[in-house]
Amino acid sequence: MKTMKHTVALMVLVGASSAFALDADFNTIDADGNGAISMEEASKYPELMSQFKDLDTDMNGELSEQEFAKAQ
């Protein structure tokens, strides 16, 4: 019975992490089409916002396509 509970808990955890995956591509998020994702554009995607500062490696306040690629 204990093993069954652990298995179910693991399945829930794995499901939650896949639900966290970003489901939009760069061009969709880059609403103004300027080739970068601003914090304002990213704010519509909580899963991206939670990673924004770590992904913005050049610290310019926006994500390039290369920086964004690391989120996926």
Residue frames relative to the residue before (quaternion, step in Angstrom):
aa qw qx qy qz dx dy dz
M 1.0000 0.0000 0.0000 0.0000 0.00 0.00 0.00
K 0.6463 0.5210 -0.3186 0.4575 3.58 0.98 -0.84
T 0.6351 0.5281 -0.3213 0.4631 3.57 1.03 -0.81
M 0.6267 0.5384 -0.3280 0.4580 3.56 1.02 -0.79
K 0.6547 0.5028 -0.3117 0.4706 3.61 0.94 -0.83
H 0.6528 0.5037 -0.3146 0.4703 3.58 0.98 -0.80
T 0.6374 0.5273 -0.3222 0.4604 3.57 1.01 -0.80
V 0.6601 0.4938 -0.3040 0.4776 3.58 0.93 -0.88
A 0.6445 0.5186 -0.3218 0.4605 3.60 0.95 -0.85
L 0.6497 0.5107 -0.3114 0.4692 3.58 0.99 -0.80
M 0.6416 0.5224 -0.3200 0.4616 3.58 0.97 -0.81
V 0.6422 0.5122 -0.3171 0.4739 3.58 0.98 -0.80
L 0.6578 0.5170 -0.3042 0.4555 3.56 0.94 -0.89
V 0.6554 0.4929 -0.3056 0.4839 3.59 0.93 -0.84
G 0.6435 0.5189 -0.3158 0.4657 3.59 0.98 -0.79
A 0.6519 0.5130 -0.3145 0.4615 3.57 0.98 -0.80
S 0.6732 0.4865 -0.3181 0.4572 3.59 0.92 -0.77
S 0.6572 0.4733 -0.3337 0.4824 3.62 1.02 -0.58
A 0.5981 0.5433 -0.3646 0.4628 3.61 1.13 -0.48
F 0.6189 0.5606 -0.3259 0.4433 3.56 1.22 -0.49
A 0.5051 0.6734 -0.4185 0.3411 3.57 1.21 -0.42
L 0.5026 -0.6590 0.4790 0.2892 3.53 -1.03 0.86
D 0.1828 -0.8265 0.5280 0.0682 3.57 -0.71 1.07
A 0.6499 0.4525 -0.3369 0.5092 3.60 1.16 0.51
D 0.3938 -0.7203 0.5140 0.2488 3.55 -1.09 0.63
F 0.7500 -0.4235 0.2753 0.4269 3.55 -1.33 0.30
N 0.7066 0.4811 -0.2761 0.4394 3.58 0.77 -1.02
T 0.6142 0.5342 -0.3482 0.4649 3.58 1.11 -0.57
I 0.6997 0.4609 -0.2680 0.4756 3.57 0.90 -0.92
D 0.6583 0.4682 -0.2945 0.5105 3.59 1.07 -0.74
A 0.1373 -0.8684 0.4734 0.0547 3.56 0.57 1.26
D 0.7319 0.4115 -0.2533 0.4804 3.61 0.98 -0.71
G 0.4328 -0.7582 0.4105 0.2634 3.58 1.32 0.03
N 0.4283 0.7287 -0.4474 0.2923 3.60 1.16 0.50
G 0.5985 -0.6069 0.3527 0.3861 3.60 1.24 0.16
A 0.7393 0.2780 -0.2042 0.5783 3.58 1.27 0.25
I 0.3407 -0.7138 0.5735 0.2133 3.56 -1.20 0.59
S 0.2688 -0.7676 0.5651 0.1389 3.54 -0.60 1.17
M 0.6507 -0.4843 0.3906 0.4353 3.56 -1.28 0.19
E 0.6165 0.5487 -0.3483 0.4444 3.59 1.04 -0.71
E 0.6646 0.4817 -0.2997 0.4863 3.59 0.94 -0.87
A 0.6764 0.4975 -0.2910 0.4586 3.60 0.94 -0.87
S 0.5751 0.6331 -0.3773 0.3551 3.59 1.10 -0.61
K 0.6070 0.5530 -0.3516 0.4495 3.60 1.22 -0.34
Y 0.7173 0.3572 -0.2028 0.5628 3.58 1.35 -0.18
P 0.2806 -0.8131 0.4820 0.1667 3.61 0.09 1.25
E 0.6386 0.5318 -0.3351 0.4439 3.59 1.04 -0.73
L 0.6515 0.4791 -0.3097 0.5001 3.58 1.14 -0.57
M 0.6353 0.5424 -0.3297 0.4399 3.58 0.96 -0.83
S 0.6407 0.5390 -0.3332 0.4335 3.58 1.01 -0.74
Q 0.7341 0.3814 -0.2148 0.5192 3.60 1.23 -0.44
F 0.4029 0.7850 -0.4323 0.1860 3.57 1.27 -0.40
K 0.7091 0.4686 -0.2850 0.4431 3.61 0.68 -1.02
D 0.6555 0.4983 -0.3137 0.4728 3.59 1.04 -0.70
L 0.6797 0.4931 -0.2855 0.4619 3.58 1.04 -0.77
D 0.6531 0.5128 -0.3069 0.4651 3.59 1.11 -0.69
T 0.0781 -0.8710 0.4844 0.0251 3.56 0.54 1.23
D 0.7021 0.4177 -0.2862 0.5007 3.62 1.10 -0.49
M 0.3622 -0.7976 0.4224 0.2328 3.55 1.38 0.14
N 0.3857 0.7280 -0.4837 0.2956 3.56 0.92 0.92
G 0.5837 -0.6311 0.3496 0.3726 3.58 1.27 0.21
E 0.7446 0.2518 -0.2089 0.5818 3.56 1.27 0.30
L 0.4065 -0.7116 0.5230 0.2343 3.54 -1.26 0.43
S 0.3314 -0.7005 0.5983 0.2038 3.53 -0.95 0.94
E 0.6731 -0.4719 0.3575 0.4433 3.57 -1.24 0.15
Q 0.6420 0.5196 -0.3246 0.4610 3.60 1.05 -0.73
E 0.6529 0.4943 -0.3181 0.4777 3.59 0.97 -0.80
F 0.6453 0.5301 -0.3099 0.4545 3.57 0.96 -0.90
A 0.6028 0.5947 -0.3556 0.3955 3.61 0.99 -0.79
K 0.6346 0.5441 -0.3285 0.4397 3.59 1.11 -0.59
A 0.5957 0.5739 -0.3567 0.4342 3.60 1.25 -0.31
Q 0.6939 0.4957 -0.2790 0.4414 3.56 1.12 -0.52
